[in-house]
Amino acid sequence: MKIVVPYAPGGSTDILARTIAENLSKRFGQPVVVVNQPGAGGSVGTAAVARSPADGYTMVMATNGTHAINPTLYTKLPYDAVKDFKPVSLIASVPLLLVVPAKSEVKTVKALMERGAGGKPLNFGSAGVGSSGHLAGEMLKIEGKLDAQHIAYKGDGPAVVDLIGGNVDYLFANMPAAVNQAKAGTVRPLAVTSAQRSQELPDVPTVAEAGYPRLQVDPWYGVLVPSGTSTEVVNTLSEAINAALKDPAVRKRFEGLGATPQGTTPEKFAQVIAADTAKFATAIKISGAKAD
């Protein structure tokens, strides 16, 4: 069995997938491996799963990027986010963390806005074109009328590394990919994009507390399988994943990364995907973001 992660190793999707895979290996009594297939905003690995045998042995760790953003962002996708997949379970919701290099003079969201609007060109990174971090960066750019250039990476991991090196000025990273660096002081967190503060970084304000409520974004992660997979197999996988998400060790690992464990029915997950697709379609149109 394998879980395809359509992003580079070291990012949020990869970390959460490996945590789930380890638990499922024990439950099913056989290896569940994680295969990274990054590229084109998650489209490469996602399309590979769509073309895989519908036998329950190949899953994709999807994100709102692959299934709620890409359908609007791309005029042509190598997969149909609705017709080619069956939702299994929503795994986790994870806020974004707005971070700057530890050596940056910027210490607040307001200060970042003032710097970007003051005639100084900025660079901001993301996990890829059309990722939640990219759109959040575009929203911040619009909100503050910033002179900012987007730099796309193949996942949060490489983006955070370049931020630490000072190659980008700011970044909206998924919590699992940046929380440890924030705690270690290698990056400076300015705000979280969730409605409430993170338990892992209680001193970091929300974007609303920082004065920018329209920047609230709650990315999610979930497992899907090819559309031809039987309902029986989908339900078996869903039950196993939801049981794994109740395991204290898994929950502790997720929460330690700033992720909130979920666990849903396939039907509930389908509703989440549909709602977010509509929300991000609006954001994409306002930002003018495109990827092809």
N, C-alpha and C positions, 0 to 999 in steps of 0.2 A: 504494500500500500504506500501511496505517496501523497504528500501535500505540496502542490506547486505554489511557490511564492513568486509572483511576477515582478519582484523588485530585488535589488542587490542585497547580499548578506550584511547583517549588522544593523539594519533598520528595524522599525517597529513591527512591520508585518512579519519579518523573518524571526524576530525574537518570540513573538506570540505564537507563531506557527510551530516553532521548535518545542515550546513548552507544552502545547497541546499534543504534538506528535509523540513526545515521550510518554505522556499519560495514556494515549490511545494504544501505544505499543503493548503496554502492560495489560490493558483491557481485552485486546484482541488476540494476545499471545503471538504476535508476529511483528516484524519491524514495520514502523511507519516512518518513512524517510522524508526529509524536506529537500526539495529540488528548487534551486533559484534559477529563474528564467526572466531576467530583467529586460527592459527595452520598451520604447514607445509608450511611456506612461503606464506601464503595466499591461499593455495590449498584447505583447508577444507571448508571455506566459499564460495569460488568460485565454487567448485564442488556442493555444496548444491543448488546454484542458477541454475546450469546447469540441475539439476534434478527437479526443481520447475515447476509448471504449466506455460505454455507459454501464459499468459493472460495479461501481462503488469503490474501486481500487485507486482511482485518481480523483483527487479533490483540488480545489483552488482556494487559497486564503485570499479572498477578495476584500476590497476596500470600497469606500464610497467613491474613490477615484476610478476604479475599474468598472463599477456598475451604476454609479449615479452621476458621475461627471463626464467620463469619456463619451457616452452616447450623444451628448450635446456638443462637447468640445471638438470632436472629430467629425468631419463630413462623411468619412468612410472608416469603418472599423472592421477588423478581420473576424468579428464575432457580433452576435446580437445579444445584448446584455439580458434580455428577457427570454427570447425564444430558445437560446442555446444552453440555458442553465436551469437547474432546479435549486432553490435555496434550501440549505440544511439547517443552519443555526447561526444566529448573531453571536459572535464570540465576545466582543468587548467594545466599549466606547472609550475613546481616548482624546482628551483635549490637546490642542496645539500649545506649544510653549514658544513665546516670542523671545528670542535670545540674541545677544550681541557678543562680540569677542570680550573676553575678560579684561583686556587692556583698553577697551573702548572708553571714551569719555562720557558716553551716553549711559545714563542711569535710570531713566524713566521713559515711558512711551511718549509723553509730551516732549521730552528732550529730543527723542528720535524724530518726531514730527517737525520740530523747529529746525533741526539740522537739515532734514531733507527738503524742507520748504524754503530754506535760506539760500538757495542757489548752489548748494554743494551736491553734486551727483552722487548717488548711492548705488550699491549693488546689493541685491537680496537673493538668497539661494532658496531652493526647494527640492523636494524629492523627485521632481519631474514636472514637465509641462502638464497642467491640468490637475495636479495633485491638490489636496486640501491646502497644503502649505503655500502652493503657488497662488491659488485663488485668494487665500487670506492675505498674502503679500500684495496682490493686486487691489484688494479692498482697502488695505491700509494706505496704499499709494493714492487711491482715489480720495479716501477720507482726508488725508493730509495734503493733497495736491503736491506729492513728492516728485522730485526728479530722480527716479529709481529704475535701474535696469535689472531684469530678471535673469538669473543664471540657473539653468536646470541641471540637476544631477541624476544619477541612476539610483535614487534611494536617499533616505535620510542620513544613513551612515556616512557616505562620502561628503554630503553637504555639511554635516556637523564638523567633520575633519577640516574642511576648507575654512569654515567659520573660525575654528580655533586658530588656524594659521593666519587669520586676518585677511583672507582673500575675498570675503564678502562682509558687508556691513551689518546685516541682520538676517534673521531666518525664522520662519514659523516651522518648528520641527515637532513631530509627534512626540509626546512625553517619553515613551520608552527609549527613544533614540537620544534624548538629551538630558533626562533627569539626573543621571549619574554624573554627567559632566557639570551640570549646574551645582550639584551637591559638592563636587570636587573643586569648584571654583575655576574651571577651565573655560566656562562660558558664563555670561551674566544674564539671568532670566529677568525679563521686564514685566511679563504678564502671561496669564493662561487664558485660553479662549472659551473656557467653560463658564457655566452660570455661577458655580461655586469654586472656591479656592481648592487647590489640590492638597490632599492630606500629606503628600510627600514633600511639598514645598509651601507650607502654610503661610510663609511671610511674603509670598509673591501674589500681588493683586490680580483680580480678574480684569479683563479688558474693559468691562463695564465700570469697575471701581477706578480704573485709570482714566475714565472719561470717554470711552469709545465702545458703547454697547452694541453698535452695529457690526463689530468685528467678532461677535460670538460665533464660534464654529465647533461642532462636536463630531469629529471623524469616527468612523466605526470600522470594524473588521469582522468578517464572517466567512463561513465555509459554504461553497456551492459545488455541485457536481454536474456533469453533462446532462442535458435535458432528457435523454432517453433512459435515465436511471429509474428503476422501478420505485414505486411509492414505498414498498416494503423496505428496500435497501436505504432509501432516504430517511425513513423513520428510524431504522436501526442505527444509522450514523448519527442522527440528531440526538437520540437518546444517549448514546455513548459520549458524545461531545458535551451534552448538558450535564451528564454525570461527572465528567472530568472537570467541568467548571465549578462543581461543588466541592471538589477535593481541596482541603485546606492548603496543601502545598502549592497547588496551581493558583488558587486565589491570592496567596501570599506573594507569589512570584509576580502575578499581574499587578496587584496593588502596589508592590514595591517599585514598579515601573511607571506608576501613575495611570494605569489602565483599570477601568471598572468592568469586572466580569459580568457578562450578560447571560446568555443561554435562553433560546427561544424555540418556539415551534417553527417549522418551515413556513407556515402561513404568516406568522407574525413578522418574520424576517422579510418576506416578500413585501409586506406593507411598509416596512422601514425603507426598503430600496425605492419603492414607488414615490414615497413622500420626499425623500432626499433628491431624487432625480428632478422633481419639479422645482425644489428650492434652488439647487445649483444651476439649473437652466437659467434662472433669472439672474444669478450672480455672474454667470459667464457672459450673458448678453450685455450686462452693464459694464463689465470690465473690458469687453472686446477681445478676451483671450481666445486664441485659436491654436490648433495643433494639427498639422497634416504633413 
